[in-house]
Amino acid sequence: MVCPSWVKSLAQPIAVDDVIFYLAECLAKPETEGQIFEIGGPDKMTYEELMRVYAAYLNKNLFVLQIPFLTTRLSSYWVDLITPVKASLARPLIDSLVHDTVVTDDKITKIIPMRLKSVRESIDIATNEMNSSPPKSELKQEKTGFKINQKLIQISLLAMALIGTSYYWLDDRPDVYQTLWLIAAFVWYAVIFSSIFLIHHKTRLGYFMAGLLSWTTLAIWLFDNSYVVFQTSLIASQPSEMMTIRNFIGIVVASITVIASHNLFHKVIDYQYKGRSI
């Protein structure tokens, strides 16, 4: 998780059930009329600690990388890419996180005494309610299903990686061993396997990376075969006939990846809105 400095801000989360109880009891207590009360749960923690509690509840590991120059606007886009929460919703929420939100006056606890639920209990209650009664939402009519596109994009990314290796066992051009080519190849493979990892976890960031990568790869392989039309190669010396055929195969695979990544980038939020794992 890449986070800005606001992850160190303090919060005092409270269960929704406890909020409703406070509101209902206030109607029955005349002394609460016209008053302002601060309410919060029994746990006071930073937002990073809150995320770690939730990660532990899901039995997942959470690695937090804090970047001091990351703004709340950029944070909202990051949230949009790795969770089902849209940036337009995340931004006003994140904007408020730069301040500590803890109770400074607990006079409500003397008027309405109650046992407040812990963060862990609140998460468990909310999760069970979501699983037992997920929100209803109408999904868009689809020509191809999510699962088909999910398998297709992973297979096509692996196929692209395999096709890319042919530069070093099928291609006889010395250009591919130049320093810049080798650096580009390293970055290219790093992005492919990072995309596959993120796609496995069904994050829009993975589909976004796969889309950019496949468009870039498609352009490179088209330029490498440009001599077929323009009688000259645009990025390296002219490829052999075998490499030309390989480039055309790669163009087809990259095109499939472009289509699948585009479909999944827009579909994943609709699926996640169902309130259960895909």
MOCORDA-V842883 format. One record per residue. N is the residue number from 0. RES is the residue in three letters. SS is DSSP state (A for helix, B for strand, O for the rest). PHI is phi in whole degrees, -180 to 180 (* if undefined). D_CENTER is the distance of its C-alpha to the mean C-alpha in Angstrom with 1 decimal. Layout:
BEGIN
[[N & RES & SS & PHI & D_CENTER] [N & RES & SS & PHI & D_CENTER]]
END
This chain:
BEGIN
[[0 & MET & O & * & 9.5] [1 & VAL & B & -95 & 10.8] [2 & CYS & B & -133 & 12.9] [3 & PRO & O & -85 & 16.0] [4 & SER & A & -68 & 19.4] [5 & TRP & A & -65 & 19.0] [6 & VAL & A & -66 & 17.6] [7 & LYS & A & -92 & 21.3] [8 & SER & O & -69 & 22.5] [9 & LEU & B & -87 & 24.3] [10 & ALA & B & -137 & 23.6] [11 & GLN & O & -135 & 25.7] [12 & PRO & O & -61 & 23.7] [13 & ILE & O & -133 & 26.0] [14 & ALA & O & -67 & 25.8] [15 & VAL & A & -59 & 26.0] [16 & ASP & A & -59 & 29.2] [17 & ASP & A & -70 & 30.8] [18 & VAL & A & -62 & 30.1] [19 & ILE & A & -64 & 31.8] [20 & PHE & A & -62 & 34.6] [21 & TYR & A & -59 & 35.3] [22 & LEU & A & -63 & 35.4] [23 & ALA & A & -66 & 37.7] [24 & GLU & A & -68 & 40.0] [25 & CYS & A & -61 & 40.3] [26 & LEU & A & -66 & 41.9] [27 & ALA & A & -96 & 44.5] [28 & LYS & O & -112 & 45.2] [29 & PRO & A & -60 & 47.4] [30 & GLU & A & -71 & 46.8] [31 & THR & A & -88 & 43.2] [32 & GLU & O & -64 & 44.3] [33 & GLY & O & 74 & 43.4] [34 & GLN & O & -102 & 41.5] [35 & ILE & O & -115 & 38.1] [36 & PHE & O & -123 & 36.5] [37 & GLU & O & -102 & 33.5] [38 & ILE & O & -125 & 31.7] [39 & GLY & O & -165 & 29.3] [40 & GLY & O & -78 & 28.8] [41 & PRO & O & -77 & 30.6] [42 & ASP & O & -102 & 27.7] [43 & LYS & O & -112 & 27.2] [44 & MET & B & -154 & 24.3] [45 & THR & B & -78 & 21.8] [46 & TYR & A & -65 & 18.2] [47 & GLU & A & -64 & 17.3] [48 & GLU & A & -64 & 19.8] [49 & LEU & A & -63 & 18.5] [50 & MET & A & -65 & 15.0] [51 & ARG & A & -70 & 17.0] [52 & VAL & A & -62 & 19.2] [53 & TYR & A & -68 & 16.5] [54 & ALA & A & -62 & 15.1] [55 & ALA & A & -65 & 18.8] [56 & TYR & A & -62 & 19.3] [57 & LEU & O & -83 & 16.7] [58 & ASN & O & 60 & 18.4] [59 & LYS & O & -123 & 15.4] [60 & ASN & O & -87 & 15.6] [61 & LEU & O & -124 & 13.8] [62 & PHE & O & -110 & 14.2] [63 & VAL & O & -107 & 14.2] [64 & LEU & B & -112 & 14.9] [65 & GLN & B & -91 & 16.7] [66 & ILE & O & -117 & 17.2] [67 & PRO & O & -65 & 20.2] [68 & PHE & O & -94 & 19.9] [69 & LEU & O & -76 & 16.3] [70 & THR & O & -83 & 17.2] [71 & THR & A & -65 & 16.0] [72 & ARG & A & -65 & 15.4] [73 & LEU & A & -64 & 13.1] [74 & SER & A & -62 & 11.4] [75 & SER & A & -65 & 10.9] [76 & TYR & A & -68 & 9.3] [77 & TRP & A & -63 & 6.8] [78 & VAL & A & -60 & 6.3] [79 & ASP & A & -60 & 6.3] [80 & LEU & A & -82 & 3.8] [81 & ILE & A & -116 & 1.0] [82 & THR & O & -137 & 4.6] [83 & PRO & O & -80 & 7.6] [84 & VAL & O & -90 & 9.2] [85 & LYS & O & -71 & 10.5] [86 & ALA & A & -61 & 11.3] [87 & SER & A & -63 & 14.9] [88 & LEU & A & -87 & 14.7] [89 & ALA & A & -69 & 12.7] [90 & ARG & A & -61 & 15.1] [91 & PRO & A & -64 & 18.3] [92 & LEU & A & -68 & 17.0] [93 & ILE & A & -69 & 15.8] [94 & ASP & A & -57 & 19.1] [95 & SER & A & -81 & 21.1] [96 & LEU & A & -81 & 19.6] [97 & VAL & A & -74 & 21.6] [98 & HIS & O & -111 & 24.6] [99 & ASP & O & -65 & 25.7] [100 & THR & B & -124 & 26.0] [101 & VAL & O & -128 & 28.7] [102 & VAL & O & -74 & 31.9] [103 & THR & O & -108 & 34.9] [104 & ASP & O & -139 & 37.5] [105 & ASP & O & -101 & 37.5] [106 & LYS & O & -61 & 40.6] [107 & ILE & A & -62 & 38.9] [108 & THR & A & -69 & 39.1] [109 & LYS & A & -82 & 42.9] [110 & ILE & A & -83 & 43.2] [111 & ILE & O & -127 & 40.8] [112 & PRO & O & -72 & 40.6] [113 & MET & O & -162 & 38.0] [114 & ARG & O & -87 & 36.0] [115 & LEU & O & -82 & 32.4] [116 & LYS & O & -79 & 29.6] [117 & SER & O & -73 & 27.6] [118 & VAL & A & -59 & 23.8] [119 & ARG & A & -61 & 23.7] [120 & GLU & A & -62 & 26.0] [121 & SER & A & -63 & 24.1] [122 & ILE & A & -63 & 20.8] [123 & ASP & A & -64 & 22.9] [124 & ILE & A & -63 & 24.7] [125 & ALA & A & -63 & 21.7] [126 & THR & A & -67 & 20.0] [127 & ASN & A & -64 & 23.3] [128 & GLU & A & -66 & 24.0] [129 & MET & A & -65 & 20.7] [130 & ASN & A & -69 & 21.5] [131 & SER & A & -79 & 25.1] [132 & SER & O & -144 & 24.5] [133 & PRO & O & -65 & 21.2] [134 & PRO & O & -65 & 21.0] [135 & LYS & O & -84 & 22.6] [136 & SER & O & -151 & 21.0] [137 & GLU & O & -88 & 22.3] [138 & LEU & O & -81 & 20.1] [139 & LYS & O & -67 & 21.0] [140 & GLN & O & -67 & 23.6] [141 & GLU & O & -120 & 22.3] [142 & LYS & O & -83 & 24.3] [143 & THR & O & -131 & 22.2] [144 & GLY & O & -79 & 20.2] [145 & PHE & A & -64 & 16.6] [146 & LYS & A & -63 & 17.9] [147 & ILE & A & -64 & 20.1] [148 & ASN & A & -65 & 17.5] [149 & GLN & A & -63 & 15.3] [150 & LYS & A & -69 & 18.4] [151 & LEU & A & -63 & 19.5] [152 & ILE & A & -71 & 16.7] [153 & GLN & A & -68 & 16.8] [154 & ILE & A & -66 & 20.5] [155 & SER & A & -68 & 20.7] [156 & LEU & A & -66 & 18.6] [157 & LEU & A & -65 & 20.9] [158 & ALA & A & -64 & 23.8] [159 & MET & A & -61 & 22.9] [160 & ALA & A & -62 & 22.9] [161 & LEU & A & -66 & 26.2] [162 & ILE & A & -63 & 27.7] [163 & GLY & A & -63 & 26.8] [164 & THR & A & -66 & 28.9] [165 & SER & A & -65 & 31.9] [166 & TYR & A & -59 & 32.3] [167 & TYR & A & -110 & 33.7] [168 & TRP & O & -133 & 35.9] [169 & LEU & O & -117 & 36.9] [170 & ASP & O & -89 & 37.0] [171 & ASP & O & -103 & 40.2] [172 & ARG & O & -84 & 39.2] [173 & PRO & A & -71 & 39.3] [174 & ASP & A & -56 & 36.7] [175 & VAL & A & -71 & 33.8] [176 & TYR & A & -102 & 35.0] [177 & GLN & O & -72 & 34.9] [178 & THR & A & -57 & 32.8] [179 & LEU & A & -64 & 30.5] [180 & TRP & A & -63 & 29.9] [181 & LEU & A & -67 & 29.2] [182 & ILE & A & -64 & 26.7] [183 & ALA & A & -62 & 25.0] [184 & ALA & A & -64 & 25.0] [185 & PHE & A & -62 & 23.5] [186 & VAL & A & -63 & 20.6] [187 & TRP & A & -59 & 20.3] [188 & TYR & A & -68 & 20.2] [189 & ALA & A & -62 & 17.8] [190 & VAL & A & -68 & 15.2] [191 & ILE & A & -59 & 16.2] [192 & PHE & A & -75 & 15.7] [193 & SER & A & -66 & 12.4] [194 & SER & A & -63 & 11.2] [195 & ILE & A & -61 & 13.0] [196 & PHE & A & -62 & 11.5] [197 & LEU & A & -69 & 7.8] [198 & ILE & A & -66 & 9.3] [199 & HIS & A & -59 & 11.3] [200 & HIS & O & -93 & 8.6] [201 & LYS & O & 59 & 7.7] [202 & THR & O & -103 & 4.0] [203 & ARG & A & -65 & 5.0] [204 & LEU & A & -60 & 4.9] [205 & GLY & A & -63 & 7.3] [206 & TYR & A & -70 & 9.3] [207 & PHE & A & -65 & 9.5] [208 & MET & A & -64 & 10.9] [209 & ALA & A & -63 & 13.0] [210 & GLY & A & -65 & 14.4] [211 & LEU & A & -62 & 15.5] [212 & LEU & A & -63 & 16.9] [213 & SER & A & -68 & 18.8] [214 & TRP & A & -63 & 20.2] [215 & THR & A & -63 & 21.4] [216 & THR & A & -63 & 22.8] [217 & LEU & A & -59 & 24.5] [218 & ALA & A & -65 & 26.2] [219 & ILE & A & -63 & 27.4] [220 & TRP & A & -70 & 29.0] [221 & LEU & A & -68 & 30.5] [222 & PHE & A & -64 & 32.0] [223 & ASP & A & -67 & 33.3] [224 & ASN & O & -99 & 35.2] [225 & SER & O & -63 & 36.3] [226 & TYR & A & -64 & 39.8] [227 & VAL & A & -61 & 40.3] [228 & VAL & A & -100 & 40.6] [229 & PHE & A & -100 & 41.4] [230 & GLN & O & 65 & 43.4] [231 & THR & O & -153 & 41.4] [232 & SER & O & -88 & 38.1] [233 & LEU & O & -91 & 35.9] [234 & ILE & O & -118 & 33.8] [235 & ALA & O & -160 & 36.2] [236 & SER & O & -67 & 39.6] [237 & GLN & O & -60 & 40.2] [238 & PRO & O & -74 & 38.6] [239 & SER & O & -74 & 40.9] [240 & GLU & A & -62 & 41.3] [241 & MET & A & -63 & 39.3] [242 & MET & A & -70 & 36.3] [243 & THR & A & -63 & 36.7] [244 & ILE & A & -62 & 36.3] [245 & ARG & A & -61 & 33.3] [246 & ASN & A & -63 & 31.7] [247 & PHE & A & -65 & 32.3] [248 & ILE & A & -64 & 30.7] [249 & GLY & A & -63 & 27.7] [250 & ILE & A & -62 & 27.5] [251 & VAL & A & -65 & 27.5] [252 & VAL & A & -64 & 24.6] [253 & ALA & A & -64 & 22.5] [254 & SER & A & -64 & 23.3] [255 & ILE & A & -62 & 22.1] [256 & THR & A & -65 & 18.7] [257 & VAL & A & -59 & 18.5] [258 & ILE & A & -65 & 19.4] [259 & ALA & A & -65 & 17.0] [260 & SER & A & -66 & 13.9] [261 & HIS & A & -65 & 15.0] [262 & ASN & A & -62 & 15.7] [263 & LEU & A & -71 & 12.5] [264 & PHE & A & -58 & 10.3] [265 & HIS & A & -91 & 12.5] [266 & LYS & A & -81 & 13.2] [267 & VAL & A & -61 & 10.1] [268 & ILE & A & -67 & 10.2] [269 & ASP & A & -59 & 14.0] [270 & TYR & A & -71 & 13.8] [271 & GLN & A & -68 & 11.6] [272 & TYR & O & -66 & 14.1] [273 & LYS & O & -68 & 16.8] [274 & GLY & O & 87 & 16.0] [275 & ARG & O & -143 & 16.0] [276 & SER & O & -62 & 14.2] [277 & ILE & O & -74 & 14.1]]
END
